Amino acid sequence: MKIAVTGAFSYSGKYIAGRLLERGEEVFTLTNHPDRPNPFAGKVKTFPLDFNDQEGLIRDLSGMDVLVNTYWIRFDKGDNTQPRAVENTKILVEAAAKAGVKRIVHISITNPSAKSHLPYFWGKAANEKAVMESGMSYAILRPTVLFGKEDILINNIAWLLRRLPVFGLPGDGSYKLSPVYVDDLAEMAVDAVYKKENYIWDAVGPDEFTFKEMVELIGKSIGVKKLLLPFPPRLALLAAQFMSLFVKDVMLTPEEVDGLMANLLVSKEAPRCRTHLSDWLERHRTSVGSQYASELARHF
């Protein structure tokens, strides 16, 4: 088949594209970063992800059997905002439908809600609505926090634990999350390419931690034991924003703190992914957190 993957040179899209190539499919990518090194030795052809040119998107998507969409932004920067990302997603989905794409596999987030006060979660709900109303058959996958070699959150927690004398928890750290291995998500996405039915599944791993438990596990795995201090959430956010000045990045956003503390990164469904965070950390204990992972450097 001919399959288009948004962001195949980025994070989750790269794992999805790699698995599709292993299955012998013809893979294309729509990307905002055509100048990035192609990790697939030229096997993935690139098209621009230009939301200002819907006709161009329709032309590039013509002949594709499936679109796998990983496009989203973690936080607002300039005109690149989450409400704008919602509009961009509508443009992309409409272009795919007009181009005759038969199926879309869409990556969302656990617990999206049109009633949420958080742009991340109401935006994801709006994107799902666009997919469901597109006329294409669809699979919507709802992951939580991803971990893997290129992840941001787990890596940067380890980076901080390696360098700071103490680690500040937003609140008491009792809120929960179920991290998922990025390649497990990729496996689910690729399996969804070959299905016909419409469905929405949570994509979570087998672990459910409190945030404090997860930080303790990361520290133990990398051989670092630090005092974990509870901070008022806004003070913890202020500290993260102060540190952001030194790493020239956005380490943490108010919406991420609110989403974590509202327990939006757990699932009521049985886990469909099998990789334990502890097993992955054990295999990568010397490398995880050895370097800071910058969101701004990756996307902007």
N, C-alpha and C positions, 0 to 999 in steps of 0.2 A: 504494500500500500504506500501511498504518498501521505506523509504525516507532517504537519507543521507544529512546531513547539516554540512557544514564546520563551525567550531567555535561555536558549540552549547553551550559551557560553557563560551563564551565571551559576546559580546554585542548584536548586531542585531540578530546573530544566536540563541541566547538564547530565544529571543521573538518569533522567527519563530518556533523553536522547540517546545516551549510551546503551541503555537496555533495548531501545527500539532498533538501533543498529545491529546489536547482537542477534536480533530476530530476523535480520535481513531486510528490514523495511527501508524505504527511501525517505530520509529525514531532512526537513528544511527548518530554518529558524527565522523568526521575526525578532529583530533585536534593535535596541537603541545603541548598542556598542559594537558596531561592525569591525572596529579597529582592534578589538580584543584578540589575543591569540586563540586560534581555532584549536580546541583540544582534540579534535577528531580528524586531524591530518587532512582537512579539506573534504571529508566525507559528508559534511553538513553544509548545504548551500544556504547563503544568507539573503534575507530580504529586509528592508527597513521597516521598523515598527513606527510608522509615521501616522499618528492619529489625525493629522491635518489633511491627509490625503486618503480618504476612504476609497476612492476609485482605484488608487494604487494598491490598497490592501485587498480589494476585491480581485484585482488582476493577479496579484501574487498568490492569493488563496485559491484561485480557480484551478480545478484539477486535484485539489487535496481531498483525501477521504475523511481525515480526522484532524481537528485542531486540539492540541493540548495547551491549555492556557494557564501559565503560572504568573502572569503579570499582576503586580501590585506594588505599592510603595509603603515603606515602614513608617515614615513620618513626612510631614510637609517641609518643603524647602522651596522658597520663592513661589513661582507659579505652579510648581509641581506638587499639588496638594492631593489629599485623599479624595475630597469631592471631585476634583478633576480626574482622578484615576477611575472613579465610578463612571463618569461621562466617557472616558477613553475606552473603558471595557465595553460599554454599550456600542460604541463605534466599531470596535473589533468584532463583537459578536454579530452585529448586523451585517458587517462585511462578509463574515464567514457564511452566514445564511444566504446572502445574495450571491456568493460565489459558488453555491451548491455543495458546500461541505456537509457531509452526512451526519457527523457526530462530533460532539465537543466533550472533552474531559477537562473539567474546571477545578482548579485548586482554590479552596476557600479557607475557612477557619472554623474551629469549634464554636458553637453557641453564637452564631450571628443573629442579629435581631434588628428589625426596622425600628424598634422602639428604643434601642440603646442610645445613650447620650454620648457614646464613644464613636468617633468617626470611623475607626478601624472596623468596628463590629457592625454598625449600620451600613457602612459602605460595602462590606462583604455580603450582607443580606441583599442589598440592592443589586449587586453583581449576580448573585444566584437567581434573582427574579428575572434579570435580563436573559440569562442562560435558559431558564425554564420556559420562558415565553418566546424563545427564538424560532421554534419550529423544528430545530435539529434534535436528534436523540442526544441524551446527555448522561454523564456521570459526574456528580459533584462530590469531591473528596474534601473532608474537613480535618486537616492536621492541627496540631498544637504547636509547641516549640520544637523546631527541627534541631537535631544534632548530627554532626558529621564533620569531615575534615575542614570544610569551609564555613562552619556555622559561626554565628556571632555571639549569642548569649552564653552558651556553655563555655566556649573558648575564652571569652572575656572575663567570666567569673574566675576561671582558672588563672588567667593572667593577673587579675587583681589579687587572688590568694597567694600567688608566687611573690608579690611585690609589697603588699601592704602589711603593716603590723597587726591590724584588726580588719574585720570585714563587717560593714554596716548592713543590716537587714532592714528593708522597708517594713515597718511594723514588727510584729513578733515572728514573722516567717511561717505562720501556721496555714496560710492559704496554699492550695494544692495545684499541681500541674502534672501532666502525663506526657513527657517528651517522647518524640518519635524519631527513629533513625531515617535520615533522608533517603537512603536507598530502599528501605521498606516502603516509604511513600511512593517512590519511583516504580517499584514492583506493582503496587496497587494501581497506579496510573496506567501503566502499560497493559495490565490485565483488563482494565476498563476500556481500552481502545478496541478490544475484540468483542466486547459484549454488545448487545442490541438494546437491552431494556434501559429505561430511565431509573436512576436511583441516586440517593444521597447517603453517603456513609461517612461516619467519623473515621479518621485515620490516626489512631493513637497507639503508643507502645504498651508493653505489658506492665510498666511500672506506674505507680501513682505515688508521688512524693509530696510532702510539704516542701515549700521553698527552702526552708532551713535544712531539711533532710537532704535535699539535692545538693546544696552548697557543701554540707558535711561530706557527702559521698565524693564530690569532686576533689575536695581537699585531701581526703584519705587516699584516693586513687593516685594523686600526683605526689603523695608523701609530704603534704604540708598541713600542719594543724594550726589554725588561727582562731583567735577569740571572735565569736560571732555576736555582735552587739545589736540589739533592737533599737531602731531609730524611729521617731515619728516619720511617717511616709514622706511628708514634704521636706523634712530635713535631709532624709536620705536622697531625695531627688535633687535637692540643692547641692549636696556633696558630689553627686554624679555629674551635675552640670558644671561644677567647678573643675572636676577632673577632665571633663570634656575639652576644656580650654587647652590642656597640655597635650592631649592625644589628637586634637583637631578633628573631633568627631562628635556625634550625638550618642552618648553612652546609654541614656535612658530617657524616656519621655513620660510626661504625666499620664498619658493614656495607657502606656504599658504598665505603670504602677497600678492604676485603677483596674485594668483588666485582670492582672494577676490577683489582686486582693479581692476581686469579685468572684474568684474561682471560675473564670471563663475558659481556662486552658485545661479543663478536664472533661471527660465524656461520661455520659450515662450508658453508653453502649459497651459491649464487650470488646476488648482490644483485638484489632485485626492484624497488628504488626507484632513481630516476635523478638526484635533485638532489644536486649536489656542495656540500659545506659551503663551499668557497672561493667558489663563485658566489653563494651566499646571503649570505655575509659581505660580499662586494663590494657587493651591492645595499643592505646595511643597515649599512655601516661607520660611519656617523655616529651611528646610534641604538643599536646593540648595546652594552650596558654603560654607557650614559649614566645609567641609573638602576638601583638594586639591585632584584632581583626576590625578594620575600619569600614563602617557602612558607607560613609561619604566617599572614601576612596574607591569602593566597589561600584557604586552606582552614579556618583556625580563627578 
